[in-house]
Protein backbone atom coordinates (compact mmCIF):
# COMPACT_ATOMS: atom_id res chain seq x y z
CA UNK A 1 0.00 0.00 0.00
CA UNK A 2 2.79 2.36 0.97
CA UNK A 3 4.76 1.44 -2.16
CA UNK A 4 1.69 2.05 -4.32
CA UNK A 5 1.14 5.49 -2.77
CA UNK A 6 4.81 6.35 -3.22
CA UNK A 7 4.74 5.35 -6.88
CA UNK A 8 1.53 7.35 -7.37
CA UNK A 9 3.13 10.43 -5.76
CA UNK A 10 6.26 10.11 -7.89
CA UNK A 11 4.14 9.74 -11.03
CA UNK A 12 2.07 12.82 -10.11
CA UNK A 13 5.21 14.83 -9.36
CA UNK A 14 6.76 13.75 -12.65
CA UNK A 15 3.62 14.80 -14.52
CA UNK A 16 3.67 18.26 -12.94
CA UNK A 17 7.37 18.56 -13.71
CA UNK A 18 6.80 17.58 -17.34
CA UNK A 19 3.94 20.09 -17.60
CA UNK A 20 6.23 22.78 -16.19
CA UNK A 21 8.99 21.92 -18.67
CA UNK A 22 6.53 21.89 -21.59
CA UNK A 23 5.00 25.20 -20.47
CA UNK A 24 8.43 26.82 -20.03
CA UNK A 25 9.64 25.57 -23.42
CA UNK A 26 6.44 26.86 -25.04
CA UNK A 27 6.86 30.29 -23.40
CA UNK A 28 10.52 30.53 -24.45
CA UNK A 29 9.62 29.48 -27.99
CA UNK A 30 6.82 32.05 -28.25
CA UNK A 31 9.04 34.75 -26.71
CA UNK A 32 11.78 34.31 -29.28
CA UNK A 33 9.30 33.86 -32.13
CA UNK A 34 7.73 37.21 -31.26
CA UNK A 35 11.18 38.76 -30.77
CA UNK A 36 12.55 37.70 -34.16
CA UNK A 37 9.29 38.58 -35.99
CA UNK A 38 8.69 41.92 -34.23
CA UNK A 39 7.81 45.03 -36.23
CA UNK A 40 10.53 47.60 -36.98
CA UNK A 41 13.42 45.62 -35.44
CA UNK A 42 16.45 47.60 -34.30
CA UNK A 43 19.96 46.43 -33.40
CA UNK A 44 20.52 45.52 -29.77
CA UNK A 45 21.43 42.71 -27.39
CA UNK A 46 19.28 39.58 -27.56
CA UNK A 47 17.11 39.48 -24.41
CA UNK A 48 16.40 36.56 -22.09
CA UNK A 49 12.79 35.52 -21.45
CA UNK A 50 11.06 37.25 -18.50
CA UNK A 51 14.08 39.34 -17.40
CA UNK A 52 15.15 40.77 -20.77
CA UNK A 53 18.60 42.45 -20.62
CA UNK A 54 18.42 43.33 -16.92
CA UNK A 55 21.44 41.13 -16.10
CA UNK A 56 23.58 43.39 -18.33
CA UNK A 57 22.49 46.50 -16.42
CA UNK A 58 25.26 47.57 -14.02
CA UNK A 59 23.26 50.09 -12.01
CA UNK A 60 24.56 53.15 -13.90
CA UNK A 61 22.05 54.02 -16.63
CA UNK A 62 24.44 56.39 -18.41
CA UNK A 63 27.29 53.88 -18.67
CA UNK A 64 24.87 51.13 -19.67
CA UNK A 65 23.41 53.14 -22.56
CA UNK A 66 26.82 54.43 -23.66
CA UNK A 67 28.23 50.88 -23.78
CA UNK A 68 25.32 49.77 -25.97
CA UNK A 69 25.68 52.84 -28.20
CA UNK A 70 29.32 52.01 -28.91
CA UNK A 71 28.29 48.51 -30.01
CA UNK A 72 24.97 49.09 -31.80
CA UNK A 73 25.09 52.72 -32.99
CA UNK A 74 23.00 55.83 -32.36
CA UNK A 75 19.63 54.08 -32.27
CA UNK A 76 19.14 50.67 -30.67
CA UNK A 77 16.82 48.68 -28.45
CA UNK A 78 16.99 46.54 -25.33
CA UNK A 79 14.48 44.87 -23.04
CA UNK A 80 13.67 45.59 -19.40
CA UNK A 81 11.76 42.48 -18.46
CA UNK A 82 9.29 42.04 -21.30
CA UNK A 83 9.20 45.78 -22.08
CA UNK A 84 10.96 46.95 -25.23
CA UNK A 85 13.00 50.15 -24.81
CA UNK A 86 14.28 52.14 -27.80
CA UNK A 87 17.24 54.49 -27.22
CA UNK A 88 17.89 57.45 -29.52
CA UNK A 89 21.36 58.99 -29.24
CA UNK A 90 21.35 61.53 -32.08
CA UNK A 91 20.18 65.07 -31.45
CA UNK A 92 18.24 65.44 -34.72
CA UNK A 93 16.28 62.27 -33.95
CA UNK A 94 15.78 63.23 -30.32
CA UNK A 95 14.43 66.64 -31.36
CA UNK A 96 11.54 65.02 -33.22
CA UNK A 97 10.90 62.66 -30.32
CA UNK A 98 10.82 65.45 -27.74
CA UNK A 99 8.21 67.36 -29.73
CA UNK A 100 5.71 64.89 -28.31
CA UNK A 101 4.17 66.22 -25.06
CA UNK A 102 4.25 62.79 -23.38
CA UNK A 103 7.43 60.72 -23.61
CA UNK A 104 6.73 58.20 -20.81
CA UNK A 105 3.89 55.74 -21.17
CA UNK A 106 2.05 53.92 -18.41
CA UNK A 107 4.46 51.84 -16.34
CA UNK A 108 3.59 49.52 -13.45
CA UNK A 109 6.77 50.51 -11.62
CA UNK A 110 5.98 54.22 -11.80
CA UNK A 111 2.40 53.39 -10.77
CA UNK A 112 3.74 51.73 -7.62
CA UNK A 113 6.14 54.62 -7.00
CA UNK A 114 3.31 57.15 -7.39
CA UNK A 115 4.78 59.12 -10.30
CA UNK A 116 2.86 57.91 -13.36
CA UNK A 117 -0.15 60.26 -13.09
CA UNK A 118 1.25 63.23 -11.14
CA UNK A 119 3.86 65.90 -11.59
CA UNK A 120 5.92 66.68 -14.69
CA UNK A 121 8.74 64.19 -15.24
CA UNK A 122 6.93 60.86 -15.67
CA UNK A 123 3.29 61.91 -15.85
CA UNK A 124 1.39 59.93 -18.51
CA UNK A 125 -1.96 61.62 -17.71
CA UNK A 126 -2.06 64.28 -20.42
CA UNK A 127 -4.75 66.49 -18.84
CA UNK A 128 -2.99 66.50 -15.47
CA UNK A 129 0.39 67.10 -17.09
CA UNK A 130 -0.86 69.96 -19.26
CA UNK A 131 -2.42 71.71 -16.24
CA UNK A 132 0.88 71.69 -14.38
CA UNK A 133 2.81 72.68 -17.47
CA UNK A 134 0.53 75.67 -17.94
CA UNK A 135 1.24 76.81 -14.39
CA UNK A 136 4.96 76.46 -15.01
CA UNK A 137 4.77 78.58 -18.15
CA UNK A 138 2.83 81.32 -16.36
CA UNK A 139 5.18 81.29 -13.38
CA UNK A 140 8.65 80.54 -14.71
CA UNK A 141 8.61 81.61 -18.36
CA UNK A 142 8.06 85.30 -17.61
CA UNK A 143 10.42 88.32 -17.70
CA UNK A 144 9.89 88.91 -13.97
CA UNK A 145 10.80 85.33 -13.13
CA UNK A 146 13.91 85.50 -15.32
CA UNK A 147 14.99 88.71 -13.58
CA UNK A 148 14.49 87.15 -10.13
CA UNK A 149 16.39 84.03 -11.20
CA UNK A 150 19.44 86.03 -12.28
CA UNK A 151 19.39 88.16 -9.12
CA UNK A 152 19.00 85.29 -6.68
CA UNK A 153 21.54 83.09 -8.48
CA UNK A 154 24.10 85.87 -8.14
CA UNK A 155 23.27 86.36 -4.45
CA UNK A 156 23.55 82.65 -3.82
CA UNK A 157 26.88 82.37 -5.61
CA UNK A 158 28.29 85.20 -3.51
CA UNK A 159 27.25 83.27 -0.39
CA UNK A 160 28.98 80.15 -1.69
CA UNK A 161 32.10 82.09 -2.65
CA UNK A 162 32.42 83.49 0.89
CA UNK A 163 32.16 79.99 2.34
CA UNK A 164 34.83 78.73 -0.08
CA UNK A 165 37.17 81.50 1.06
CA UNK A 166 36.44 80.54 4.65
CA UNK A 167 37.43 76.94 3.88
CA UNK A 168 40.82 78.15 2.60
CA UNK A 169 41.36 80.58 5.49
CA UNK A 170 40.86 77.95 8.20
CA UNK A 171 44.58 77.08 8.15
CA UNK A 172 45.85 79.25 5.32
CA UNK A 173 46.20 76.46 2.75
CA UNK A 174 44.27 76.19 -0.50
CA UNK A 175 41.92 73.23 -0.18
CA UNK A 176 40.36 70.94 -2.72
CA UNK A 177 36.57 71.02 -2.60
CA UNK A 178 33.91 68.51 -3.53
CA UNK A 179 32.53 70.48 -6.47
CA UNK A 180 29.45 68.33 -6.99
CA UNK A 181 28.71 68.40 -3.26
CA UNK A 182 28.66 72.20 -3.20
CA UNK A 183 26.90 72.45 -6.53
CA UNK A 184 24.08 70.13 -5.48
CA UNK A 185 23.39 72.38 -2.46
CA UNK A 186 23.58 75.46 -4.67
CA UNK A 187 21.07 74.14 -7.21
CA UNK A 188 18.77 72.76 -4.50
CA UNK A 189 18.65 76.12 -2.71
CA UNK A 190 18.16 77.97 -5.98
CA UNK A 191 15.32 75.72 -7.15
CA UNK A 192 13.61 75.70 -3.74
CA UNK A 193 13.62 79.50 -3.54
CA UNK A 194 12.44 80.08 -7.09
CA UNK A 195 9.60 77.56 -6.65
CA UNK A 196 8.50 78.51 -3.12
CA UNK A 197 10.38 81.68 -2.04
CA UNK A 198 11.63 79.66 0.94
CA UNK A 199 15.22 79.32 2.13
CA UNK A 200 16.87 76.16 3.42
CA UNK A 201 20.38 77.70 3.73
CA UNK A 202 21.74 74.49 2.26
CA UNK A 203 25.19 75.97 1.58
CA UNK A 204 25.71 77.05 5.19
CA UNK A 205 24.40 73.73 6.48
CA UNK A 206 26.77 71.87 4.18
CA UNK A 207 29.75 73.98 5.26
CA UNK A 208 28.97 73.32 8.92
CA UNK A 209 28.61 69.60 8.22
CA UNK A 210 32.08 69.31 6.66
CA UNK A 211 33.72 71.83 9.03
CA UNK A 212 32.36 70.91 12.48
CA UNK A 213 35.31 72.57 14.25
CA UNK A 214 34.78 75.95 12.61
CA UNK A 215 31.04 76.38 12.14
CA UNK A 216 29.35 79.60 11.11
CA UNK A 217 26.08 80.83 12.55
CA UNK A 218 23.34 78.83 10.89
CA UNK A 219 20.49 81.04 9.65
CA UNK A 220 16.98 79.93 10.40
CA UNK A 221 15.68 78.05 7.39
CA UNK A 222 12.60 76.17 6.29
CA UNK A 223 14.30 72.78 6.12
CA UNK A 224 16.58 71.91 9.05
CA UNK A 225 19.70 69.88 8.21
CA UNK A 226 19.06 70.39 4.52
CA UNK A 227 22.26 68.49 3.59
CA UNK A 228 20.49 65.33 4.78
CA UNK A 229 17.35 66.35 2.91
CA UNK A 230 19.31 66.58 -0.33
CA UNK A 231 20.57 63.03 0.15
CA UNK A 232 16.93 61.98 0.51
CA UNK A 233 16.17 63.60 -2.85
CA UNK A 234 19.13 61.87 -4.48
CA UNK A 235 17.75 58.57 -3.25
CA UNK A 236 14.27 59.55 -4.50
CA UNK A 237 15.76 60.11 -7.96
CA UNK A 238 17.45 56.72 -7.74
CA UNK A 239 14.08 55.26 -6.79
CA UNK A 240 12.38 56.74 -9.84
CA UNK A 241 14.88 55.02 -12.12
CA UNK A 242 14.67 51.77 -10.16
CA UNK A 243 10.88 51.54 -10.45
CA UNK A 244 10.91 52.73 -14.08
CA UNK A 245 13.51 50.23 -15.25
CA UNK A 246 13.11 47.18 -13.00
CA UNK A 247 10.40 44.63 -13.92
CA UNK A 248 7.79 43.86 -11.26
CA UNK A 249 8.95 40.26 -10.89
CA UNK A 250 12.48 41.37 -10.02
CA UNK A 251 11.35 44.23 -7.76
CA UNK A 252 9.48 41.75 -5.59
CA UNK A 253 12.15 39.03 -5.63
CA UNK A 254 13.91 38.23 -2.33
CA UNK A 255 17.15 39.86 -3.46
CA UNK A 256 15.54 43.20 -4.40
CA UNK A 257 12.54 43.47 -2.10
CA UNK A 258 14.61 45.20 0.57
CA UNK A 259 15.81 47.81 -1.94
CA UNK A 260 12.23 48.34 -3.13
CA UNK A 261 10.97 48.89 0.44
CA UNK A 262 13.87 51.24 1.27
CA UNK A 263 13.19 53.41 -1.77
CA UNK A 264 9.45 53.55 -1.07
CA UNK A 265 10.11 54.53 2.55
CA UNK A 266 12.54 57.24 1.42
CA UNK A 267 9.99 58.71 -1.00
CA UNK A 268 7.32 58.69 1.72
CA UNK A 269 9.63 60.72 3.98
CA UNK A 270 10.33 63.28 1.25
CA UNK A 271 6.63 63.54 0.31
CA UNK A 272 5.55 64.00 3.92
CA UNK A 273 7.96 66.89 4.45
CA UNK A 274 6.93 68.61 1.23
CA UNK A 275 3.28 68.31 2.22
CA UNK A 276 4.14 70.05 5.51
CA UNK A 277 5.61 72.97 3.56
CA UNK A 278 2.49 73.16 1.38
CA UNK A 279 0.19 73.11 4.41
CA UNK A 280 2.19 75.86 6.13
CA UNK A 281 1.94 78.08 3.04
CA UNK A 282 -1.79 77.37 2.78
CA UNK A 283 -2.25 78.40 6.42
CA UNK A 284 -0.26 81.57 5.79
CA UNK A 285 -2.49 82.45 2.83
CA UNK A 286 -5.70 81.79 4.78
CA UNK A 287 -4.59 83.91 7.75
CA UNK A 288 -3.41 86.80 5.60
CA UNK A 289 -5.96 89.60 5.31
CA UNK A 290 -4.22 91.00 2.26
CA UNK A 291 -3.53 89.45 -1.10
CA UNK A 292 -0.13 87.77 -1.08
CA UNK A 293 2.01 89.40 -3.74
CA UNK A 294 4.20 86.48 -4.80
CA UNK A 295 4.83 84.96 -8.19
CA UNK A 296 6.29 81.70 -6.92
CA UNK A 297 4.87 78.42 -8.16
CA UNK A 298 3.63 77.20 -4.78
CA UNK A 299 1.53 80.31 -4.14
CA UNK A 300 0.16 80.20 -7.69
CA UNK A 301 -0.98 76.63 -7.16
CA UNK A 302 -2.66 77.39 -3.84
CA UNK A 303 -4.44 80.54 -5.03
CA UNK A 304 -5.58 79.18 -8.40
CA UNK A 305 -9.25 79.23 -9.28
CA UNK A 306 -8.97 75.62 -10.37
CA UNK A 307 -8.76 73.32 -7.35
CA UNK A 308 -5.50 71.36 -7.29
CA UNK A 309 -4.88 68.74 -4.63
CA UNK A 310 -1.96 69.03 -2.23
CA UNK A 311 -0.60 65.73 -3.52
CA UNK A 312 -0.55 67.02 -7.10
CA UNK A 313 1.25 70.17 -5.94
CA UNK A 314 3.67 68.05 -3.93
CA UNK A 315 4.44 65.86 -6.96
CA UNK A 316 5.22 68.85 -9.19
CA UNK A 317 7.42 70.56 -6.60
CA UNK A 318 9.26 67.28 -6.01
CA UNK A 319 9.83 66.75 -9.74
CA UNK A 320 11.23 70.26 -10.09
CA UNK A 321 13.52 69.81 -7.09
CA UNK A 322 14.72 66.48 -8.47
CA UNK A 323 15.33 67.84 -11.95
CA UNK A 324 16.57 71.25 -10.85
CA UNK A 325 19.03 69.77 -8.37
CA UNK A 326 20.42 66.50 -9.71
CA UNK A 327 20.28 66.81 -13.49
CA UNK A 328 21.49 70.42 -13.34
CA UNK A 329 24.47 69.37 -11.22
CA UNK A 330 25.39 66.68 -13.73
CA UNK A 331 25.11 69.12 -16.64
CA UNK A 332 27.16 71.87 -14.96
CA UNK A 333 29.80 69.37 -13.84
CA UNK A 334 30.13 68.11 -17.41
CA UNK A 335 30.47 71.69 -18.70
CA UNK A 336 33.17 72.54 -16.13
CA UNK A 337 35.02 69.34 -17.04
CA UNK A 338 34.78 70.21 -20.72
CA UNK A 339 36.12 73.73 -20.13
CA UNK A 340 38.96 72.40 -17.99
CA UNK A 341 40.08 70.13 -20.82
CA UNK A 342 39.62 72.73 -23.57
CA UNK A 343 41.63 75.84 -22.60
CA UNK A 344 40.94 77.61 -25.90
CA UNK A 345 37.19 77.35 -25.39
CA UNK A 346 37.59 78.43 -21.78
CA UNK A 347 39.68 81.45 -22.78
CA UNK A 348 37.13 82.58 -25.36
CA UNK A 349 34.27 82.20 -22.88
CA UNK A 350 36.13 84.21 -20.22
CA UNK A 351 36.85 86.89 -22.81
CA UNK A 352 33.15 87.13 -23.63
CA UNK A 353 32.31 87.39 -19.92
CA UNK A 354 34.81 90.25 -19.56
CA UNK A 355 33.46 92.02 -22.63
CA UNK A 356 29.79 91.78 -21.61
CA UNK A 357 29.90 91.82 -17.81
CA UNK A 358 33.05 93.87 -17.28
CA UNK A 359 36.13 93.00 -15.25
CA UNK A 360 34.45 93.72 -11.89
CA UNK A 361 33.19 90.31 -10.82
CA UNK A 362 31.23 91.84 -7.91
CA UNK A 363 29.06 94.03 -10.12
CA UNK A 364 25.39 93.18 -10.44
CA UNK A 365 24.48 91.11 -13.49
CA UNK A 366 21.30 91.97 -15.39
CA UNK A 367 19.08 89.79 -17.54
CA UNK A 368 19.96 91.98 -20.56
CA UNK A 369 23.65 91.15 -20.08
CA UNK A 370 22.89 87.44 -19.81
CA UNK A 371 21.04 87.45 -23.14
CA UNK A 372 24.18 88.87 -24.82
CA UNK A 373 26.36 85.91 -23.77
CA UNK A 374 25.94 84.08 -27.06
CA UNK A 375 29.15 82.00 -26.96
CA UNK A 376 28.56 81.01 -23.33
CA UNK A 377 25.00 80.06 -24.21
CA UNK A 378 26.30 77.85 -27.04
CA UNK A 379 28.63 76.05 -24.60
CA UNK A 380 25.76 75.34 -22.23
CA UNK A 381 23.58 74.06 -25.07
CA UNK A 382 26.43 71.81 -26.20
CA UNK A 383 26.66 70.48 -22.64
CA UNK A 384 22.96 69.63 -22.69
HUZIQUI-V49365 format. One record per pair of residues at least 12 apart in sequence whose ideal C-beta (glycine too) atoms are under 8 Angstrom apart, sorted by the first residue. I is the first residue (numbers start at 1). GAP is how many residues later the second one is. D is the distance in whole Angstrom. If there is no record, write none. Layout:
# HUZIQUI-V49365
i->[I I]
gap->[GAP GAP]
d->[D D]
This chain:
# HUZIQUI-V49365
i->[27 28 31 32 35 38 41 42 42 42 42 42 43 43 43 43 44 44 44 44 44 45 45 45 47 47 50 50 50 50 51 51 51 51 52 52 52 52 52 52 52 53 53 53 54 54 54 54 54 56 57 61 61 65 65 68 69 69 74 74 74 74 75 75 75 75 75 80 80 80 81 81 81 81 81 82 83 83 101 101 101 101 102 102 102 102 104 104 104 104 104 104 105 106 107 107 107 107 108 109 109 109 109 109 109 109 109 110 110 110 110 110 112 112 112 112 113 113 113 113 113 113 113 114 114 114 115 115 115 115 118 118 118 118 119 119 119 119 119 119 120 120 120 120 120 120 120 121 121 121 121 122 122 123 128 131 131 132 132 135 135 135 135 135 136 136 138 139 139 139 139 140 140 142 143 144 145 145 146 147 148 148 149 149 150 150 150 150 151 152 152 152 153 154 154 156 156 156 156 156 157 158 159 159 160 160 160 163 163 163 163 164 164 166 166 166 167 167 170 170 178 179 179 180 180 181 181 182 182 183 183 183 184 184 184 184 184 185 185 185 185 185 185 185 186 186 187 187 187 187 187 188 188 188 188 188 188 188 188 189 189 189 189 190 191 191 191 191 191 192 192 192 194 194 195 195 195 195 195 195 195 196 196 196 196 196 196 196 197 197 197 197 198 198 198 198 199 199 199 200 200 200 200 200 201 201 201 201 201 202 202 202 202 204 204 204 205 205 205 205 205 206 206 209 222 223 229 229 230 232 232 232 233 233 233 233 233 233 234 235 235 236 236 236 236 236 236 237 237 238 239 239 239 239 240 242 242 242 243 243 270 271 271 274 274 274 275 275 275 277 278 278 278 278 278 278 279 281 281 281 282 282 285 285 285 297 297 297 298 298 301 301 331 331 331 332 334 335 335 335 338 338 338 339 345 348 349 349 349 352 352 352 352 353 353 356 356 356 357]
gap->[22 21 18 17 12 46 36 30 33 34 35 44 29 30 33 34 24 28 32 33 34 23 27 33 31 32 31 32 197 199 30 196 198 199 26 27 28 29 30 31 195 25 26 27 26 27 192 193 196 22 188 180 184 22 24 19 18 20 14 15 16 19 12 13 14 15 18 165 166 167 165 166 167 168 169 165 24 164 25 28 29 32 21 22 24 27 12 17 18 19 20 140 19 18 15 17 136 137 140 133 134 135 136 137 138 139 142 12 14 130 133 134 131 136 139 152 126 127 130 131 150 151 154 153 157 201 125 128 200 204 193 194 197 198 13 193 196 197 199 200 12 13 16 196 199 200 203 119 198 201 202 118 122 192 184 175 177 180 184 162 165 166 169 181 161 180 162 156 157 158 161 54 157 153 224 151 49 150 221 220 46 147 41 45 215 216 217 220 213 38 41 42 37 210 211 30 33 34 37 47 29 204 44 45 22 26 43 40 41 44 53 13 18 41 48 50 40 44 41 44 32 154 157 149 153 25 29 21 24 146 149 150 46 50 141 142 145 17 18 20 21 41 42 45 16 17 137 138 141 142 145 12 14 38 42 45 133 136 137 12 13 14 37 134 129 130 133 134 137 30 31 129 102 103 101 102 103 122 125 126 129 26 81 85 100 101 102 121 97 99 101 102 23 24 25 79 20 22 23 21 22 23 26 29 17 18 19 20 25 21 24 25 28 12 14 15 13 16 20 21 22 20 21 18 55 50 41 44 95 34 37 38 37 85 88 89 92 93 92 28 31 27 30 31 34 82 86 85 89 25 24 25 27 28 82 17 18 21 17 20 48 43 47 40 43 44 35 36 39 21 20 24 32 35 36 39 31 17 18 21 20 28 14 17 18 19 20 23 15 19 12 15 49 52 53 51 49 44 45 48 41 44 45 40 34 27 26 27 30 21 22 23 24 20 23 13 16 17 12]
d->[6 5 5 8 7 8 8 8 6 6 4 6 4 6 5 7 7 6 5 4 5 7 8 6 7 4 7 7 8 7 6 7 8 7 7 3 5 5 7 7 7 4 5 7 6 7 7 7 6 8 7 6 7 6 7 7 7 5 7 4 4 7 7 5 7 7 7 5 7 6 8 3 7 7 7 7 8 7 7 7 7 8 8 6 6 7 8 8 5 8 6 8 6 5 8 8 8 6 5 8 4 6 7 6 8 7 7 5 8 8 6 6 6 8 8 8 6 6 4 8 8 7 7 7 8 8 6 8 7 8 7 6 4 8 7 8 4 5 7 4 6 7 7 6 4 7 8 7 5 7 6 7 7 8 7 7 7 7 5 7 6 6 7 8 7 8 7 6 7 5 5 8 7 7 7 6 7 6 5 5 7 8 8 6 6 7 5 6 8 7 6 7 6 7 5 6 6 6 8 7 7 8 6 8 6 6 5 6 7 5 8 7 8 7 8 7 7 7 7 5 8 7 7 6 6 7 8 7 7 5 6 7 6 8 6 7 5 4 5 8 5 7 7 6 8 6 6 5 5 6 8 7 5 7 5 7 7 8 4 7 4 6 8 7 6 6 3 6 8 8 8 7 7 8 6 5 6 6 6 7 8 8 7 7 6 7 4 7 6 4 8 8 8 4 8 7 7 5 6 5 6 4 4 7 7 5 8 4 7 8 4 7 7 6 6 6 7 8 6 5 5 8 5 5 7 7 8 7 7 6 6 5 6 8 6 6 6 7 6 7 5 8 6 5 5 7 6 5 5 7 4 7 6 6 7 7 8 6 8 7 7 6 7 5 6 6 6 8 5 8 7 7 5 6 6 8 7 6 7 6 5 8 7 6 7 8 7 8 7 7 5 8 8 6 6 8 5 6 6 4 8 8 7 7 7 6 6 5 6 6 8 5 6 7 7 5 5 6 6]
